[in-house]
């Protein structure tokens, strides 16, 4: 029996040690109640210490942007900390500029609330809410992009075209707990009872897999927002918009908003890139907008048109098409231009280079970047 007693004894000791460590951790890390001062007294919260600042704030109804669900991989949940909470962590520094480091900007998901703390956040974050929305419709706009419309019920949302919301993804076979992912709103700001998003399936993606394989009409889902500072200016500059795939979302919202607000005469060039015709969508909607806006020009392009596509439009990378139009077709002399970009960091960098090479300065280029 000795060969049974020894393992059982070891297991028993291990269990006792684990329990002891758990008790010590509870005692040692019992920070009690602490105060969070937001924007120099505009809001004060008495909370239990011990949790990350991001989660503590959200539990009190104050939401900071977080495209990764608080895992420290997006760098979105930035806020200024006005009290001493220790040095920046290695998990924060890759997402912060030298100026932000000097100004004590921190990632809220990486700062643990242990003592009284003061923070500063943009004022518009006080208007962010969590909605308990119902899925009203799900449409396949391409083989890998779904248009999802949420009904907010008795609640309403106020947002400027270009902003985004975070979908609260519930636990399922890929994740044990809730997480959140950011998606630009494609709906009209005038429809305050609905939020529409475009979700492209990313292989292995936690949120996109859930939306494409599990989300059902009639289901309830949490939405947090609105967030973001991507929006059009009120100038009469030429708008040069570039997107691909689900990057269509903020521009659908912006263009429909411009029609409704009577901004029909502004010159807008919208370059939309896709691989082949099976990746192209909303063509009819864009043509309808061209009829309503005399100075709106939709330029769809295919980078890899397939045999049988019957495509007679521009071909090549969307950045090359943009470059050729700036050099040959858009009358830019003596006029101010503004760039509006929505897509991957690589696409945005390439567009920046093309726009810079064609005389546009970086301070007139705005973008909504996603991985």
FENLINBEL-V761247 format. One record per residue. N is the residue number from 1. RES is the residue in one small letter. PSI is psi in degrees with one decimal (none if undefined). NEAR is the number of other C-alpha atoms within 12 Angstrom. Layout:
# FENLINBEL-V761247
N & RES & PSI & NEAR
N & RES & PSI & NEAR
This chain:
# FENLINBEL-V761247
1 & x & -11.6 & 7
2 & x & -36.0 & 8
3 & x & -16.1 & 9
4 & x & -35.9 & 10
5 & x & -43.2 & 11
6 & x & -51.7 & 12
7 & x & -38.5 & 13
8 & x & -38.7 & 14
9 & x & -43.4 & 14
10 & x & -43.3 & 14
11 & x & -39.6 & 14
12 & x & -44.1 & 14
13 & x & -42.5 & 14
14 & x & -41.0 & 14
15 & x & -42.2 & 14
16 & x & -43.2 & 14
17 & x & -42.2 & 14
18 & x & -42.3 & 14
19 & x & -40.5 & 14
20 & x & -45.4 & 15
21 & x & -40.4 & 15
22 & x & -43.4 & 15
23 & x & -43.9 & 14
24 & x & -42.7 & 13
25 & x & -41.1 & 14
26 & x & -40.2 & 15
27 & x & -47.7 & 13
28 & x & -33.7 & 14
29 & x & 21.5 & 20
30 & x & 94.0 & 19
31 & x & -3.2 & 20
32 & x & -158.1 & 19
33 & x & 135.7 & 20
34 & x & 162.8 & 24
35 & x & 134.1 & 26
36 & x & 118.1 & 34
37 & x & 118.2 & 27
38 & x & 123.9 & 30
39 & x & 52.0 & 23
40 & x & 50.6 & 18
41 & x & -3.6 & 14
42 & x & -35.5 & 16
43 & x & 134.3 & 21
44 & x & 138.3 & 21
45 & x & 132.0 & 28
46 & x & 112.2 & 21
47 & x & 164.9 & 27
48 & x & 129.6 & 26
49 & x & 163.9 & 27
50 & x & -15.8 & 26
51 & x & 161.2 & 27
52 & x & 147.8 & 27
53 & x & -41.4 & 43
54 & x & -49.7 & 36
55 & x & -35.4 & 33
56 & x & -43.9 & 32
57 & x & -43.8 & 38
58 & x & -32.6 & 29
59 & x & -18.9 & 19
60 & x & 9.0 & 22
61 & x & 17.1 & 21
62 & x & 114.9 & 30
63 & x & 126.4 & 41
64 & x & 151.6 & 46
65 & x & 144.7 & 46
66 & x & 102.4 & 38
67 & x & -8.3 & 37
68 & x & 5.2 & 30
69 & x & 24.2 & 35
70 & x & 20.5 & 33
71 & x & -0.2 & 25
72 & x & 26.3 & 28
73 & x & 2.4 & 21
74 & x & -25.8 & 28
75 & x & 17.8 & 30
76 & x & -29.0 & 33
77 & x & 54.6 & 39
78 & x & 140.3 & 37
79 & x & 156.9 & 36
80 & x & 129.6 & 31
81 & x & 123.8 & 34
82 & x & 2.3 & 23
83 & x & 171.3 & 25
84 & x & 114.0 & 20
85 & x & 18.3 & 26
86 & x & 173.6 & 17
87 & x & 162.5 & 20
88 & x & 143.3 & 26
89 & x & 155.4 & 22
90 & x & -23.7 & 15
91 & x & -12.9 & 21
92 & x & -41.0 & 30
93 & x & -33.5 & 24
94 & x & -20.1 & 18
95 & x & 2.1 & 24
96 & x & 137.9 & 26
97 & x & 163.5 & 16
98 & x & -37.7 & 14
99 & x & -39.9 & 13
100 & x & -38.5 & 20
101 & x & -43.5 & 23
102 & x & -32.8 & 16
103 & x & 7.3 & 19
104 & x & 40.5 & 30
105 & x & 135.0 & 35
106 & x & 161.4 & 44
107 & x & 118.3 & 42
108 & x & -27.3 & 42
109 & x & -13.8 & 35
110 & x & -6.3 & 37
111 & x & 120.0 & 40
112 & x & 134.1 & 32
113 & x & 104.5 & 38
114 & x & -33.5 & 28
115 & x & 178.2 & 28
116 & x & 138.4 & 28
117 & x & 144.4 & 34
118 & x & 137.0 & 31
119 & x & 160.0 & 37
120 & x & 132.7 & 30
121 & x & 159.5 & 30
122 & x & 142.0 & 23
123 & x & -32.5 & 18
124 & x & -12.8 & 23
125 & x & -16.3 & 29
126 & x & -16.6 & 25
127 & x & -1.8 & 21
128 & x & 137.8 & 30
129 & x & 164.0 & 31
130 & x & 125.3 & 32
131 & x & 141.7 & 31
132 & x & 86.1 & 26
133 & x & 158.4 & 32
134 & x & 136.0 & 28
135 & x & 115.2 & 30
136 & x & -39.2 & 25
137 & x & 153.1 & 23
138 & x & 119.9 & 27
139 & x & 140.3 & 25
140 & x & 110.1 & 22
141 & x & -24.1 & 26
142 & x & -177.5 & 23
143 & x & -20.3 & 19
144 & x & 14.3 & 25
145 & x & 126.1 & 31
146 & x & 138.2 & 32
147 & x & 118.1 & 39
148 & x & 124.1 & 39
149 & x & 126.1 & 35
150 & x & 137.1 & 39
151 & x & 124.9 & 32
152 & x & 0.2 & 29
153 & x & -126.0 & 19
154 & x & -8.2 & 13
155 & x & 161.6 & 20
156 & x & 155.9 & 25
157 & x & 137.3 & 37
158 & x & 122.0 & 27
159 & x & 157.8 & 37
160 & x & 142.9 & 35
161 & x & 129.6 & 38
162 & x & -14.8 & 40
163 & x & 170.1 & 41
164 & x & 164.4 & 42
165 & x & 162.6 & 42
166 & x & 125.0 & 39
167 & x & 129.9 & 45
168 & x & 106.5 & 33
169 & x & 121.7 & 33
170 & x & 167.1 & 27
171 & x & 137.8 & 17
172 & x & -164.0 & 18
173 & x & -16.4 & 16
174 & x & -23.3 & 19
175 & x & 148.0 & 18
176 & x & -28.2 & 11
177 & x & 175.9 & 15
178 & x & 151.5 & 25
179 & x & 170.8 & 30
180 & x & 146.9 & 36
181 & x & 148.2 & 39
182 & x & 138.6 & 37
183 & x & 131.9 & 46
184 & x & 145.1 & 49
185 & x & 131.5 & 48
186 & x & -4.3 & 39
187 & x & 164.7 & 39
188 & x & 136.1 & 34
189 & x & -23.5 & 32
190 & x & -22.7 & 23
191 & x & 87.1 & 26
192 & x & -5.8 & 22
193 & x & 1.3 & 25
194 & x & 153.2 & 32
195 & x & 129.0 & 48
196 & x & 139.5 & 42
197 & x & 159.2 & 44
198 & x & 125.5 & 43
199 & x & 113.8 & 41
200 & x & 135.0 & 38
201 & x & 122.1 & 25
202 & x & 121.4 & 20
203 & x & 122.8 & 13
204 & x & -5.3 & 15
205 & x & 132.8 & 22
206 & x & -50.7 & 34
207 & x & -43.7 & 35
208 & x & -37.0 & 32
209 & x & -42.2 & 26
210 & x & -47.1 & 32
211 & x & -43.5 & 37
212 & x & -29.4 & 28
213 & x & -17.5 & 23
214 & x & -30.0 & 20
215 & x & 135.1 & 31
216 & x & 151.9 & 20
217 & x & 136.0 & 21
218 & x & -13.1 & 18
219 & x & 148.8 & 21
220 & x & 142.4 & 23
221 & x & 141.8 & 34
222 & x & 136.0 & 27
223 & x & 133.8 & 41
224 & x & 129.2 & 41
225 & x & -168.2 & 41
226 & x & 154.1 & 38
227 & x & 168.6 & 41
228 & x & 160.6 & 34
229 & x & 17.9 & 24
230 & x & 113.1 & 28
231 & x & 160.6 & 34
232 & x & 153.0 & 35
233 & x & 171.1 & 24
234 & x & 21.6 & 13
235 & x & 178.9 & 17
236 & x & 21.6 & 18
237 & x & 155.3 & 24
238 & x & 129.0 & 33
239 & x & 121.6 & 39
240 & x & 104.8 & 42
241 & x & 136.5 & 45
242 & x & 132.0 & 51
243 & x & 174.4 & 43
244 & x & 152.2 & 40
245 & x & -134.7 & 42
246 & x & -4.4 & 43
247 & x & -6.8 & 43
248 & x & -28.7 & 46
249 & x & -57.8 & 43
250 & x & -28.6 & 46
251 & x & -34.0 & 49
252 & x & -43.6 & 39
253 & x & -47.1 & 37
254 & x & -47.3 & 37
255 & x & -43.8 & 45
256 & x & -34.8 & 32
257 & x & -39.6 & 28
258 & x & -40.7 & 30
259 & x & -46.5 & 26
260 & x & -31.1 & 19
261 & x & 5.2 & 18
262 & x & 16.2 & 14
263 & x & 56.1 & 24
264 & x & -14.9 & 24
265 & x & -9.0 & 24
266 & x & 138.3 & 29
267 & x & 121.9 & 30
268 & x & 129.2 & 34
269 & x & 119.9 & 39
270 & x & 110.3 & 42
271 & x & 119.0 & 43
272 & x & 119.3 & 47
273 & x & 139.9 & 41
274 & x & 162.7 & 36
275 & x & -52.9 & 25
276 & x & -180.0 & 31
277 & x & -25.6 & 29
278 & x & -15.4 & 25
279 & x & -1.7 & 31
280 & x & 138.2 & 34
281 & x & 168.5 & 35
282 & x & 24.1 & 29
283 & x & -43.3 & 24
284 & x & -39.9 & 13
285 & x & -39.4 & 19
286 & x & -36.9 & 28
287 & x & -36.1 & 20
288 & x & -38.6 & 19
289 & x & -35.3 & 31
290 & x & -34.2 & 26
291 & x & -30.9 & 17
292 & x & -24.7 & 22
293 & x & 104.0 & 27
294 & x & -23.4 & 20
295 & x & 19.5 & 23
296 & x & 130.6 & 31
297 & x & 116.5 & 32
298 & x & 124.5 & 38
299 & x & 90.3 & 34
300 & x & 144.9 & 41
301 & x & 146.5 & 35
302 & x & 131.1 & 33
303 & x & -29.6 & 25
304 & x & 66.3 & 21
305 & x & 138.7 & 25
306 & x & 158.3 & 17
307 & x & 129.1 & 9
308 & x & -6.4 & 10
309 & x & -30.6 & 16
310 & x & 32.0 & 12
311 & x & 127.1 & 21
312 & x & 13.7 & 15
313 & x & -172.1 & 22
314 & x & 146.3 & 27
315 & x & 159.5 & 27
316 & x & 175.7 & 23
317 & x & 142.8 & 29
318 & x & -28.9 & 36
319 & x & -35.7 & 38
320 & x & -38.7 & 26
321 & x & -44.4 & 31
322 & x & -46.3 & 39
323 & x & -45.0 & 28
324 & x & -38.3 & 22
325 & x & -39.4 & 25
326 & x & -34.2 & 28
327 & x & -28.6 & 18
328 & x & -26.2 & 13
329 & x & -25.5 & 15
330 & x & 125.1 & 26
331 & x & 102.1 & 15
332 & x & -10.6 & 23
333 & x & 126.9 & 15
334 & x & 11.2 & 10
335 & x & 145.2 & 16
336 & x & 137.1 & 22
337 & x & 148.9 & 34
338 & x & 137.1 & 37
339 & x & 137.2 & 41
340 & x & 115.5 & 42
341 & x & 138.8 & 45
342 & x & 116.4 & 42
343 & x & -161.2 & 35
344 & x & 158.1 & 21
345 & x & -37.4 & 18
346 & x & -43.6 & 17
347 & x & -41.6 & 29
348 & x & -42.0 & 32
349 & x & -43.2 & 23
350 & x & -41.1 & 23
351 & x & -40.3 & 37
352 & x & -43.9 & 33
353 & x & -43.7 & 22
354 & x & -44.8 & 30
355 & x & -42.1 & 37
356 & x & -42.2 & 22
357 & x & -21.4 & 18
358 & x & 22.7 & 25
359 & x & 5.4 & 24
360 & x & 136.4 & 29
361 & x & 153.4 & 18
362 & x & -26.7 & 22
363 & x & -4.2 & 16
364 & x & 20.9 & 24
365 & x & 123.4 & 34
366 & x & 146.1 & 32
367 & x & 156.7 & 36
368 & x & 104.0 & 38
369 & x & 137.7 & 32
370 & x & 152.6 & 28
371 & x & none & 22
